[in-house]
Amino acid sequence: MLFTALLLLAGCDRHGDAAIRKSLPGTWHGQSGAGEVVFSPDGSFTTGGGANHDAGTWQISGETLTMTITNFNGLPPVGKIGPVVQGRITRVDSHFLTYTSGGQIYSFSR
């Protein structure tokens, strides 16, 4: 579920970095089993819930969303930080988030 949620974040309506950073924070509910992801304004994120959750950091560069997992299933990774997932945000506004990653399109709403 986390991997799917991470893949979802990859592109935007040519809004630019600042607009994406402003629109992205909040709780997003995935469509078609993509799960839930919460983006915090401080650049952190979580997916899943309870003991079975993942967490990390997010960054925007142009239309590219990069998510680095720093806690997998509630536990820090052994030896290194990762994985890193990137995608292109194709739409983000107050209600919808769509991105592409690995040839897949992921849609979220709030």
Secondary structure, DSSP 8 states (H G I E B T S, - for coil): -HHHHHHT-BB-SS--HHHHHHHS-EEEEESTT--EEEE-TTSEEEEEETTEEEEEEEEEETTEEEEEEEEBTTB--SSS---EEEEEEEEESSSEEEEEETTEEEEEE-
